[in-house]
Amino acid sequence: MGGLGKTTIAQLAYNEERVKRYFNLRMWVRVSNDFEVRRLIGFIIESATSGSKCDTSNMDVLQQRLQEVLRGKLFLLVLDDVME
């Protein structure tokens, strides 16, 4: 349901100084209604690595890369929906 302010609330929490200090890694990924899991994982990796492109569509490689990026980190991941 759009227009209720969910993204605004999430942005306020995401940008809160205590949240920034608490989490080693914060990621914000926009997800469309017709998402593909492989692309979504790639976007998460890109967000976690400051935009470093993930050039594979192999699910095993993507999962391994995601584990490497997140291992040992306390992270916040916001999956924000995009209405189309």
PyMOL Python script that loads the backbone (N, CA, C, O; Angstrom):
from pymol import cmd

cmd.read_pdbstr("""\
ATOM      1  N   MET A   1       0.833  -1.167   0.000  1.00  0.00           N
ATOM      2  CA  MET A   1       0.000   0.000   0.000  1.00  0.00           C
ATOM      3  C   MET A   1       0.891   1.248   0.000  1.00  0.00           C
ATOM      4  O   MET A   1       1.625   1.488   0.959  1.00  0.00           O
ATOM      5  N   GLY A   2       0.827   2.023  -1.053  1.00  0.00           N
ATOM      6  CA  GLY A   2       1.672   3.200  -1.158  1.00  0.00           C
ATOM      7  C   GLY A   2       1.112   4.398  -0.431  1.00  0.00           C
ATOM      8  O   GLY A   2      -0.080   4.468  -0.132  1.00  0.00           O
ATOM      9  N   GLY A   3       1.998   5.347  -0.148  1.00  0.00           N
ATOM     10  CA  GLY A   3       1.574   6.625   0.408  1.00  0.00           C
ATOM     11  C   GLY A   3       1.404   6.667   1.906  1.00  0.00           C
ATOM     12  O   GLY A   3       0.877   7.646   2.434  1.00  0.00           O
ATOM     13  N   LEU A   4       1.839   5.620   2.619  1.00  0.00           N
ATOM     14  CA  LEU A   4       1.674   5.596   4.067  1.00  0.00           C
ATOM     15  C   LEU A   4       2.897   6.121   4.815  1.00  0.00           C
ATOM     16  O   LEU A   4       2.849   6.313   6.030  1.00  0.00           O
ATOM     17  N   GLY A   5       3.981   6.351   4.098  1.00  0.00           N
ATOM     18  CA  GLY A   5       5.183   6.886   4.734  1.00  0.00           C
ATOM     19  C   GLY A   5       6.171   5.840   5.210  1.00  0.00           C
ATOM     20  O   GLY A   5       7.043   6.141   6.025  1.00  0.00           O
ATOM     21  N   LYS A   6       6.051   4.613   4.712  1.00  0.00           N
ATOM     22  CA  LYS A   6       6.961   3.555   5.152  1.00  0.00           C
ATOM     23  C   LYS A   6       8.406   3.871   4.782  1.00  0.00           C
ATOM     24  O   LYS A   6       9.312   3.682   5.593  1.00  0.00           O
ATOM     25  N   THR A   7       8.621   4.349   3.561  1.00  0.00           N
ATOM     26  CA  THR A   7       9.977   4.682   3.121  1.00  0.00           C
ATOM     27  C   THR A   7      10.528   5.842   3.945  1.00  0.00           C
ATOM     28  O   THR A   7      11.705   5.842   4.307  1.00  0.00           O
ATOM     29  N   THR A   8       9.698   6.814   4.238  1.00  0.00           N
ATOM     30  CA  THR A   8      10.138   7.961   5.038  1.00  0.00           C
ATOM     31  C   THR A   8      10.585   7.516   6.421  1.00  0.00           C
ATOM     32  O   THR A   8      11.627   7.958   6.906  1.00  0.00           O
ATOM     33  N   ILE A   9       9.818   6.655   7.056  1.00  0.00           N
ATOM     34  CA  ILE A   9      10.180   6.135   8.385  1.00  0.00           C
ATOM     35  C   ILE A   9      11.489   5.351   8.303  1.00  0.00           C
ATOM     36  O   ILE A   9      12.367   5.504   9.153  1.00  0.00           O
ATOM     37  N   ALA A  10      11.613   4.506   7.268  1.00  0.00           N
ATOM     38  CA  ALA A  10      12.838   3.721   7.101  1.00  0.00           C
ATOM     39  C   ALA A  10      14.042   4.639   6.887  1.00  0.00           C
ATOM     40  O   ALA A  10      15.119   4.373   7.421  1.00  0.00           O
ATOM     41  N   GLN A  11      13.877   5.715   6.114  1.00  0.00           N
ATOM     42  CA  GLN A  11      14.967   6.664   5.877  1.00  0.00           C
ATOM     43  C   GLN A  11      15.391   7.353   7.167  1.00  0.00           C
ATOM     44  O   GLN A  11      16.581   7.543   7.415  1.00  0.00           O
ATOM     45  N   LEU A  12      14.418   7.724   7.983  1.00  0.00           N
ATOM     46  CA  LEU A  12      14.746   8.366   9.260  1.00  0.00           C
ATOM     47  C   LEU A  12      15.568   7.436  10.142  1.00  0.00           C
ATOM     48  O   LEU A  12      16.558   7.859  10.739  1.00  0.00           O
ATOM     49  N   ALA A  13      15.169   6.190  10.225  1.00  0.00           N
ATOM     50  CA  ALA A  13      15.917   5.219  11.023  1.00  0.00           C
ATOM     51  C   ALA A  13      17.296   4.963  10.411  1.00  0.00           C
ATOM     52  O   ALA A  13      18.294   4.923  11.130  1.00  0.00           O
ATOM     53  N   TYR A  14      17.356   4.792   9.101  1.00  0.00           N
ATOM     54  CA  TYR A  14      18.599   4.494   8.388  1.00  0.00           C
ATOM     55  C   TYR A  14      19.635   5.599   8.586  1.00  0.00           C
ATOM     56  O   TYR A  14      20.827   5.321   8.715  1.00  0.00           O
ATOM     57  N   ASN A  15      19.182   6.842   8.611  1.00  0.00           N
ATOM     58  CA  ASN A  15      20.090   7.995   8.720  1.00  0.00           C
ATOM     59  C   ASN A  15      20.324   8.471  10.146  1.00  0.00           C
ATOM     60  O   ASN A  15      21.068   9.427  10.367  1.00  0.00           O
ATOM     61  N   GLU A  16      19.703   7.822  11.102  1.00  0.00           N
ATOM     62  CA  GLU A  16      19.893   8.169  12.510  1.00  0.00           C
ATOM     63  C   GLU A  16      21.345   7.901  12.918  1.00  0.00           C
ATOM     64  O   GLU A  16      21.894   6.844  12.606  1.00  0.00           O
ATOM     65  N   GLU A  17      21.962   8.856  13.616  1.00  0.00           N
ATOM     66  CA  GLU A  17      23.377   8.726  13.992  1.00  0.00           C
ATOM     67  C   GLU A  17      23.656   7.481  14.826  1.00  0.00           C
ATOM     68  O   GLU A  17      24.687   6.836  14.640  1.00  0.00           O
ATOM     69  N   ARG A  18      22.757   7.134  15.739  1.00  0.00           N
ATOM     70  CA  ARG A  18      22.976   5.930  16.556  1.00  0.00           C
ATOM     71  C   ARG A  18      22.964   4.677  15.690  1.00  0.00           C
ATOM     72  O   ARG A  18      23.713   3.737  15.956  1.00  0.00           O
ATOM     73  N   VAL A  19      22.139   4.652  14.677  1.00  0.00           N
ATOM     74  CA  VAL A  19      22.094   3.513  13.759  1.00  0.00           C
ATOM     75  C   VAL A  19      23.385   3.457  12.958  1.00  0.00           C
ATOM     76  O   VAL A  19      23.954   2.381  12.772  1.00  0.00           O
ATOM     77  N   LYS A  20      23.849   4.601  12.484  1.00  0.00           N
ATOM     78  CA  LYS A  20      25.107   4.649  11.720  1.00  0.00           C
ATOM     79  C   LYS A  20      26.280   4.131  12.545  1.00  0.00           C
ATOM     80  O   LYS A  20      27.142   3.419  12.030  1.00  0.00           O
ATOM     81  N   ARG A  21      26.310   4.490  13.826  1.00  0.00           N
ATOM     82  CA  ARG A  21      27.406   4.052  14.688  1.00  0.00           C
ATOM     83  C   ARG A  21      27.301   2.568  15.044  1.00  0.00           C
ATOM     84  O   ARG A  21      28.314   1.886  15.203  1.00  0.00           O
ATOM     85  N   TYR A  22      26.083   2.082  15.166  1.00  0.00           N
ATOM     86  CA  TYR A  22      25.859   0.713  15.623  1.00  0.00           C
ATOM     87  C   TYR A  22      26.206  -0.324  14.561  1.00  0.00           C
ATOM     88  O   TYR A  22      26.841  -1.335  14.861  1.00  0.00           O
ATOM     89  N   PHE A  23      25.795  -0.079  13.333  1.00  0.00           N
ATOM     90  CA  PHE A  23      25.989  -1.061  12.269  1.00  0.00           C
ATOM     91  C   PHE A  23      27.300  -0.815  11.528  1.00  0.00           C
ATOM     92  O   PHE A  23      27.631   0.322  11.192  1.00  0.00           O
ATOM     93  N   ASN A  24      28.044  -1.897  11.277  1.00  0.00           N
ATOM     94  CA  ASN A  24      29.271  -1.808  10.482  1.00  0.00           C
ATOM     95  C   ASN A  24      28.962  -1.476   9.034  1.00  0.00           C
ATOM     96  O   ASN A  24      29.756  -0.836   8.344  1.00  0.00           O
ATOM     97  N   LEU A  25      27.807  -1.916   8.588  1.00  0.00           N
ATOM     98  CA  LEU A  25      27.447  -1.797   7.183  1.00  0.00           C
ATOM     99  C   LEU A  25      25.957  -1.524   7.081  1.00  0.00           C
ATOM    100  O   LEU A  25      25.142  -2.217   7.691  1.00  0.00           O
ATOM    101  N   ARG A  26      25.608  -0.504   6.302  1.00  0.00           N
ATOM    102  CA  ARG A  26      24.202  -0.195   6.034  1.00  0.00           C
ATOM    103  C   ARG A  26      23.997  -0.232   4.530  1.00  0.00           C
ATOM    104  O   ARG A  26      24.790   0.321   3.767  1.00  0.00           O
ATOM    105  N   MET A  27      22.917  -0.895   4.110  1.00  0.00           N
ATOM    106  CA  MET A  27      22.638  -1.035   2.685  1.00  0.00           C
ATOM    107  C   MET A  27      21.183  -0.680   2.421  1.00  0.00           C
ATOM    108  O   MET A  27      20.293  -1.040   3.191  1.00  0.00           O
ATOM    109  N   TRP A  28      20.953   0.028   1.328  1.00  0.00           N
ATOM    110  CA  TRP A  28      19.607   0.378   0.904  1.00  0.00           C
ATOM    111  C   TRP A  28      19.452  -0.091  -0.534  1.00  0.00           C
ATOM    112  O   TRP A  28      20.174   0.363  -1.421  1.00  0.00           O
ATOM    113  N   VAL A  29      18.517  -0.993  -0.763  1.00  0.00           N
ATOM    114  CA  VAL A  29      18.323  -1.552  -2.096  1.00  0.00           C
ATOM    115  C   VAL A  29      16.860  -1.387  -2.479  1.00  0.00           C
ATOM    116  O   VAL A  29      15.961  -1.748  -1.719  1.00  0.00           O
ATOM    117  N   ARG A  30      16.637  -0.843  -3.653  1.00  0.00           N
ATOM    118  CA  ARG A  30      15.275  -0.691  -4.174  1.00  0.00           C
ATOM    119  C   ARG A  30      14.903  -1.959  -4.933  1.00  0.00           C
ATOM    120  O   ARG A  30      15.673  -2.469  -5.747  1.00  0.00           O
ATOM    121  N   VAL A  31      13.716  -2.447  -4.648  1.00  0.00           N
ATOM    122  CA  VAL A  31      13.250  -3.698  -5.225  1.00  0.00           C
ATOM    123  C   VAL A  31      11.963  -3.427  -5.995  1.00  0.00           C
ATOM    124  O   VAL A  31      11.012  -2.866  -5.450  1.00  0.00           O
ATOM    125  N   SER A  32      11.939  -3.823  -7.249  1.00  0.00           N
ATOM    126  CA  SER A  32      10.719  -3.645  -8.033  1.00  0.00           C
ATOM    127  C   SER A  32       9.836  -4.877  -7.877  1.00  0.00           C
ATOM    128  O   SER A  32      10.266  -5.904  -7.351  1.00  0.00           O
ATOM    129  N   ASN A  33       8.610  -4.759  -8.336  1.00  0.00           N
ATOM    130  CA  ASN A  33       7.664  -5.876  -8.223  1.00  0.00           C
ATOM    131  C   ASN A  33       8.088  -7.091  -9.031  1.00  0.00           C
ATOM    132  O   ASN A  33       7.745  -8.219  -8.676  1.00  0.00           O
ATOM    133  N   ASP A  34       8.819  -6.881 -10.099  1.00  0.00           N
ATOM    134  CA  ASP A  34       9.233  -7.995 -10.954  1.00  0.00           C
ATOM    135  C   ASP A  34      10.710  -8.345 -10.758  1.00  0.00           C
ATOM    136  O   ASP A  34      11.434  -8.573 -11.727  1.00  0.00           O
ATOM    137  N   PHE A  35      11.145  -8.384  -9.507  1.00  0.00           N
ATOM    138  CA  PHE A  35      12.561  -8.621  -9.228  1.00  0.00           C
ATOM    139  C   PHE A  35      12.960 -10.063  -9.513  1.00  0.00           C
ATOM    140  O   PHE A  35      12.137 -10.978  -9.515  1.00  0.00           O
ATOM    141  N   GLU A  36      14.247 -10.225  -9.752  1.00  0.00           N
ATOM    142  CA  GLU A  36      14.858 -11.542  -9.888  1.00  0.00           C
ATOM    143  C   GLU A  36      15.847 -11.684  -8.741  1.00  0.00           C
ATOM    144  O   GLU A  36      16.572 -10.742  -8.423  1.00  0.00           O
ATOM    145  N   VAL A  37      15.880 -12.847  -8.125  1.00  0.00           N
ATOM    146  CA  VAL A  37      16.730 -13.061  -6.958  1.00  0.00           C
ATOM    147  C   VAL A  37      18.194 -12.802  -7.288  1.00  0.00           C
ATOM    148  O   VAL A  37      18.901 -12.181  -6.495  1.00  0.00           O
ATOM    149  N   ARG A  38      18.656 -13.264  -8.434  1.00  0.00           N
ATOM    150  CA  ARG A  38      20.062 -13.061  -8.808  1.00  0.00           C
ATOM    151  C   ARG A  38      20.406 -11.572  -8.888  1.00  0.00           C
ATOM    152  O   ARG A  38      21.433 -11.132  -8.373  1.00  0.00           O
ATOM    153  N   ARG A  39      19.531 -10.806  -9.542  1.00  0.00           N
ATOM    154  CA  ARG A  39      19.769  -9.363  -9.658  1.00  0.00           C
ATOM    155  C   ARG A  39      19.722  -8.701  -8.279  1.00  0.00           C
ATOM    156  O   ARG A  39      20.526  -7.818  -7.981  1.00  0.00           O
ATOM    157  N   LEU A  40      18.778  -9.133  -7.442  1.00  0.00           N
ATOM    158  CA  LEU A  40      18.649  -8.567  -6.106  1.00  0.00           C
ATOM    159  C   LEU A  40      19.915  -8.802  -5.281  1.00  0.00           C
ATOM    160  O   LEU A  40      20.405  -7.889  -4.618  1.00  0.00           O
ATOM    161  N   ILE A  41      20.437 -10.012  -5.323  1.00  0.00           N
ATOM    162  CA  ILE A  41      21.684 -10.310  -4.611  1.00  0.00           C
ATOM    163  C   ILE A  41      22.821  -9.462  -5.160  1.00  0.00           C
ATOM    164  O   ILE A  41      23.647  -8.962  -4.397  1.00  0.00           O
ATOM    165  N   GLY A  42      22.869  -9.295  -6.477  1.00  0.00           N
ATOM    166  CA  GLY A  42      23.894  -8.435  -7.082  1.00  0.00           C
ATOM    167  C   GLY A  42      23.778  -7.001  -6.599  1.00  0.00           C
ATOM    168  O   GLY A  42      24.790  -6.362  -6.314  1.00  0.00           O
ATOM    169  N   PHE A  43      22.560  -6.487  -6.502  1.00  0.00           N
ATOM    170  CA  PHE A  43      22.354  -5.125  -5.999  1.00  0.00           C
ATOM    171  C   PHE A  43      22.770  -5.001  -4.539  1.00  0.00           C
ATOM    172  O   PHE A  43      23.324  -3.979  -4.134  1.00  0.00           O
ATOM    173  N   ILE A  44      22.506  -6.037  -3.747  1.00  0.00           N
ATOM    174  CA  ILE A  44      22.914  -6.019  -2.339  1.00  0.00           C
ATOM    175  C   ILE A  44      24.436  -5.978  -2.244  1.00  0.00           C
ATOM    176  O   ILE A  44      24.992  -5.223  -1.445  1.00  0.00           O
ATOM    177  N   ILE A  45      25.103  -6.783  -3.052  1.00  0.00           N
ATOM    178  CA  ILE A  45      26.571  -6.787  -3.062  1.00  0.00           C
ATOM    179  C   ILE A  45      27.095  -5.423  -3.477  1.00  0.00           C
ATOM    180  O   ILE A  45      28.029  -4.905  -2.863  1.00  0.00           O
ATOM    181  N   GLU A  46      26.505  -4.834  -4.513  1.00  0.00           N
ATOM    182  CA  GLU A  46      26.935  -3.504  -4.957  1.00  0.00           C
ATOM    183  C   GLU A  46      26.748  -2.477  -3.856  1.00  0.00           C
ATOM    184  O   GLU A  46      27.618  -1.634  -3.640  1.00  0.00           O
ATOM    185  N   SER A  47      25.634  -2.539  -3.165  1.00  0.00           N
ATOM    186  CA  SER A  47      25.380  -1.595  -2.083  1.00  0.00           C
ATOM    187  C   SER A  47      26.378  -1.789  -0.944  1.00  0.00           C
ATOM    188  O   SER A  47      26.838  -0.818  -0.342  1.00  0.00           O
ATOM    189  N   ALA A  48      26.709  -3.034  -0.654  1.00  0.00           N
ATOM    190  CA  ALA A  48      27.632  -3.344   0.442  1.00  0.00           C
ATOM    191  C   ALA A  48      29.067  -2.963   0.124  1.00  0.00           C
ATOM    192  O   ALA A  48      29.869  -2.742   1.032  1.00  0.00           O
ATOM    193  N   THR A  49      29.396  -2.885  -1.163  1.00  0.00           N
ATOM    194  CA  THR A  49      30.781  -2.612  -1.567  1.00  0.00           C
ATOM    195  C   THR A  49      30.916  -1.238  -2.211  1.00  0.00           C
ATOM    196  O   THR A  49      31.819  -1.008  -3.015  1.00  0.00           O
ATOM    197  N   SER A  50      30.033  -0.345  -1.862  1.00  0.00           N
ATOM    198  CA  SER A  50      30.065   1.035  -2.363  1.00  0.00           C
ATOM    199  C   SER A  50      30.027   1.112  -3.886  1.00  0.00           C
ATOM    200  O   SER A  50      30.765   1.886  -4.495  1.00  0.00           O
ATOM    201  N   GLY A  51      29.167   0.308  -4.493  1.00  0.00           N
ATOM    202  CA  GLY A  51      28.955   0.411  -5.928  1.00  0.00           C
ATOM    203  C   GLY A  51      29.822  -0.471  -6.788  1.00  0.00           C
ATOM    204  O   GLY A  51      29.737  -0.409  -8.014  1.00  0.00           O
ATOM    205  N   SER A  52      30.661  -1.295  -6.174  1.00  0.00           N
ATOM    206  CA  SER A  52      31.500  -2.200  -6.952  1.00  0.00           C
ATOM    207  C   SER A  52      30.601  -3.213  -7.660  1.00  0.00           C
ATOM    208  O   SER A  52      29.854  -3.945  -7.010  1.00  0.00           O
ATOM    209  N   LYS A  53      30.674  -3.254  -8.994  1.00  0.00           N
ATOM    210  CA  LYS A  53      29.792  -4.100  -9.787  1.00  0.00           C
ATOM    211  C   LYS A  53      30.059  -5.583  -9.545  1.00  0.00           C
ATOM    212  O   LYS A  53      31.198  -6.011  -9.360  1.00  0.00           O
ATOM    213  N   CYS A  54      28.992  -6.334  -9.552  1.00  0.00           N
ATOM    214  CA  CYS A  54      29.073  -7.786  -9.450  1.00  0.00           C
ATOM    215  C   CYS A  54      28.719  -8.340 -10.820  1.00  0.00           C
ATOM    216  O   CYS A  54      27.560  -8.293 -11.231  1.00  0.00           O
ATOM    217  N   ASP A  55      29.709  -8.863 -11.526  1.00  0.00           N
ATOM    218  CA  ASP A  55      29.556  -9.197 -12.939  1.00  0.00           C
ATOM    219  C   ASP A  55      29.227 -10.654 -13.221  1.00  0.00           C
ATOM    220  O   ASP A  55      29.610 -11.178 -14.267  1.00  0.00           O
ATOM    221  N   THR A  56      28.536 -11.309 -12.322  1.00  0.00           N
ATOM    222  CA  THR A  56      28.190 -12.704 -12.580  1.00  0.00           C
ATOM    223  C   THR A  56      26.702 -12.914 -12.338  1.00  0.00           C
ATOM    224  O   THR A  56      26.071 -12.176 -11.581  1.00  0.00           O
ATOM    225  N   SER A  57      26.161 -13.912 -12.980  1.00  0.00           N
ATOM    226  CA  SER A  57      24.773 -14.278 -12.717  1.00  0.00           C
ATOM    227  C   SER A  57      24.707 -15.697 -12.149  1.00  0.00           C
ATOM    228  O   SER A  57      23.624 -16.254 -11.972  1.00  0.00           O
ATOM    229  N   ASN A  58      25.869 -16.270 -11.867  1.00  0.00           N
ATOM    230  CA  ASN A  58      25.941 -17.595 -11.282  1.00  0.00           C
ATOM    231  C   ASN A  58      25.539 -17.513  -9.808  1.00  0.00           C
ATOM    232  O   ASN A  58      26.188 -16.822  -9.022  1.00  0.00           O
ATOM    233  N   MET A  59      24.477 -18.212  -9.439  1.00  0.00           N
ATOM    234  CA  MET A  59      23.929 -18.113  -8.095  1.00  0.00           C
ATOM    235  C   MET A  59      24.927 -18.552  -7.027  1.00  0.00           C
ATOM    236  O   MET A  59      24.996 -17.925  -5.969  1.00  0.00           O
ATOM    237  N   ASP A  60      25.695 -19.601  -7.269  1.00  0.00           N
ATOM    238  CA  ASP A  60      26.683 -20.059  -6.292  1.00  0.00           C
ATOM    239  C   ASP A  60      27.741 -18.987  -6.042  1.00  0.00           C
ATOM    240  O   ASP A  60      28.106 -18.722  -4.897  1.00  0.00           O
ATOM    241  N   VAL A  61      28.224 -18.380  -7.107  1.00  0.00           N
ATOM    242  CA  VAL A  61      29.233 -17.322  -6.983  1.00  0.00           C
ATOM    243  C   VAL A  61      28.650 -16.119  -6.250  1.00  0.00           C
ATOM    244  O   VAL A  61      29.307 -15.532  -5.390  1.00  0.00           O
ATOM    245  N   LEU A  62      27.414 -15.752  -6.593  1.00  0.00           N
ATOM    246  CA  LEU A  62      26.769 -14.622  -5.923  1.00  0.00           C
ATOM    247  C   LEU A  62      26.618 -14.882  -4.424  1.00  0.00           C
ATOM    248  O   LEU A  62      26.896 -13.996  -3.615  1.00  0.00           O
ATOM    249  N   GLN A  63      26.187 -16.071  -4.051  1.00  0.00           N
ATOM    250  CA  GLN A  63      26.017 -16.393  -2.640  1.00  0.00           C
ATOM    251  C   GLN A  63      27.350 -16.370  -1.905  1.00  0.00           C
ATOM    252  O   GLN A  63      27.432 -15.868  -0.784  1.00  0.00           O
ATOM    253  N   GLN A  64      28.387 -16.907  -2.524  1.00  0.00           N
ATOM    254  CA  GLN A  64      29.715 -16.891  -1.894  1.00  0.00           C
ATOM    255  C   GLN A  64      30.217 -15.468  -1.713  1.00  0.00           C
ATOM    256  O   GLN A  64      30.753 -15.116  -0.662  1.00  0.00           O
ATOM    257  N   ARG A  65      30.041 -14.656  -2.739  1.00  0.00           N
ATOM    258  CA  ARG A  65      30.471 -13.251  -2.670  1.00  0.00           C
ATOM    259  C   ARG A  65      29.703 -12.500  -1.586  1.00  0.00           C
ATOM    260  O   ARG A  65      30.288 -11.720  -0.835  1.00  0.00           O
ATOM    261  N   LEU A  66      28.394 -12.735  -1.505  1.00  0.00           N
ATOM    262  CA  LEU A  66      27.581 -12.083  -0.478  1.00  0.00           C
ATOM    263  C   LEU A  66      28.030 -12.501   0.915  1.00  0.00           C
ATOM    264  O   LEU A  66      28.112 -11.666   1.816  1.00  0.00           O
ATOM    265  N   GLN A  67      28.318 -13.770   1.097  1.00  0.00           N
ATOM    266  CA  GLN A  67      28.821 -14.241   2.391  1.00  0.00           C
ATOM    267  C   GLN A  67      30.138 -13.566   2.747  1.00  0.00           C
ATOM    268  O   GLN A  67      30.343 -13.166   3.893  1.00  0.00           O
ATOM    269  N   GLU A  68      31.032 -13.437   1.772  1.00  0.00           N
ATOM    270  CA  GLU A  68      32.316 -12.782   2.014  1.00  0.00           C
ATOM    271  C   GLU A  68      32.127 -11.336   2.441  1.00  0.00           C
ATOM    272  O   GLU A  68      32.777 -10.858   3.370  1.00  0.00           O
ATOM    273  N   VAL A  69      31.230 -10.650   1.750  1.00  0.00           N
ATOM    274  CA  VAL A  69      31.008  -9.227   2.017  1.00  0.00           C
ATOM    275  C   VAL A  69      30.395  -9.010   3.397  1.00  0.00           C
ATOM    276  O   VAL A  69      30.721  -8.036   4.075  1.00  0.00           O
ATOM    277  N   LEU A  70      29.513  -9.909   3.812  1.00  0.00           N
ATOM    278  CA  LEU A  70      28.778  -9.723   5.067  1.00  0.00           C
ATOM    279  C   LEU A  70      29.410 -10.417   6.273  1.00  0.00           C
ATOM    280  O   LEU A  70      29.063 -10.108   7.413  1.00  0.00           O
ATOM    281  N   ARG A  71      30.320 -11.336   6.040  1.00  0.00           N
ATOM    282  CA  ARG A  71      30.899 -12.131   7.123  1.00  0.00           C
ATOM    283  C   ARG A  71      31.489 -11.254   8.225  1.00  0.00           C
ATOM    284  O   ARG A  71      32.316 -10.377   7.977  1.00  0.00           O
ATOM    285  N   GLY A  72      31.041 -11.519   9.440  1.00  0.00           N
ATOM    286  CA  GLY A  72      31.589 -10.833  10.606  1.00  0.00           C
ATOM    287  C   GLY A  72      31.092  -9.416  10.806  1.00  0.00           C
ATOM    288  O   GLY A  72      31.556  -8.728  11.716  1.00  0.00           O
ATOM    289  N   LYS A  73      30.169  -8.966   9.988  1.00  0.00           N
ATOM    290  CA  LYS A  73      29.687  -7.588  10.093  1.00  0.00           C
ATOM    291  C   LYS A  73      28.273  -7.571  10.657  1.00  0.00           C
ATOM    292  O   LYS A  73      27.459  -8.452  10.379  1.00  0.00           O
ATOM    293  N   LEU A  74      28.012  -6.566  11.439  1.00  0.00           N
ATOM    294  CA  LEU A  74      26.656  -6.287  11.873  1.00  0.00           C
ATOM    295  C   LEU A  74      26.082  -5.350  10.829  1.00  0.00           C
ATOM    296  O   LEU A  74      26.592  -4.245  10.644  1.00  0.00           O
ATOM    297  N   PHE A  75      25.026  -5.774  10.141  1.00  0.00           N
ATOM    298  CA  PHE A  75      24.554  -4.981   9.019  1.00  0.00           C
ATOM    299  C   PHE A  75      23.053  -4.718   9.087  1.00  0.00           C
ATOM    300  O   PHE A  75      22.286  -5.466   9.693  1.00  0.00           O
ATOM    301  N   LEU A  76      22.674  -3.633   8.445  1.00  0.00           N
ATOM    302  CA  LEU A  76      21.282  -3.256   8.276  1.00  0.00           C
ATOM    303  C   LEU A  76      21.005  -3.253   6.782  1.00  0.00           C
ATOM    304  O   LEU A  76      21.698  -2.589   6.012  1.00  0.00           O
ATOM    305  N   LEU A  77      19.991  -3.995   6.385  1.00  0.00           N
ATOM    306  CA  LEU A  77      19.607  -4.053   4.973  1.00  0.00           C
ATOM    307  C   LEU A  77      18.163  -3.609   4.861  1.00  0.00           C
ATOM    308  O   LEU A  77      17.266  -4.225   5.438  1.00  0.00           O
ATOM    309  N   VAL A  78      17.940  -2.528   4.110  1.00  0.00           N
ATOM    310  CA  VAL A  78      16.597  -2.059   3.831  1.00  0.00           C
ATOM    311  C   VAL A  78      16.267  -2.431   2.390  1.00  0.00           C
ATOM    312  O   VAL A  78      16.964  -2.035   1.456  1.00  0.00           O
ATOM    313  N   LEU A  79      15.200  -3.192   2.230  1.00  0.00           N
ATOM    314  CA  LEU A  79      14.691  -3.532   0.900  1.00  0.00           C
ATOM    315  C   LEU A  79      13.453  -2.665   0.697  1.00  0.00           C
ATOM    316  O   LEU A  79      12.396  -2.926   1.270  1.00  0.00           O
ATOM    317  N   ASP A  80      13.601  -1.641  -0.119  1.00  0.00           N
ATOM    318  CA  ASP A  80      12.532  -0.669  -0.342  1.00  0.00           C
ATOM    319  C   ASP A  80      11.812  -1.013  -1.634  1.00  0.00           C
ATOM    320  O   ASP A  80      12.442  -1.206  -2.673  1.00  0.00           O
ATOM    321  N   ASP A  81      10.505  -1.089  -1.566  1.00  0.00           N
ATOM    322  CA  ASP A  81       9.755  -1.428  -2.768  1.00  0.00           C
ATOM    323  C   ASP A  81       9.544  -0.186  -3.629  1.00  0.00           C
ATOM    324  O   ASP A  81       9.455   0.939  -3.137  1.00  0.00           O
ATOM    325  N   VAL A  82       9.469  -0.433  -4.904  1.00  0.00           N
ATOM    326  CA  VAL A  82       9.222   0.637  -5.863  1.00  0.00           C
ATOM    327  C   VAL A  82       7.917   0.303  -6.560  1.00  0.00           C
ATOM    328  O   VAL A  82       7.791  -0.746  -7.192  1.00  0.00           O
ATOM    329  N   MET A  83       6.966   1.181  -6.445  1.00  0.00           N
ATOM    330  CA  MET A  83       5.676   0.962  -7.090  1.00  0.00           C
ATOM    331  C   MET A  83       5.815   1.271  -8.574  1.00  0.00           C
ATOM    332  O   MET A  83       6.407   2.280  -8.956  1.00  0.00           O
ATOM    333  N   GLU A  84       5.275   0.411  -9.388  1.00  0.00           N
ATOM    334  CA  GLU A  84       5.343   0.626 -10.842  1.00  0.00           C
ATOM    335  C   GLU A  84       3.969   0.800 -11.416  1.00  0.00           C
ATOM    336  O   GLU A  84       3.824   0.991 -12.623  1.00  0.00           O
TER     337      GLU A  84
END
""", "prot")
cmd.dss("prot")
cmd.show_as("cartoon", "prot")
cmd.util.cbc("prot")
cmd.orient("prot")
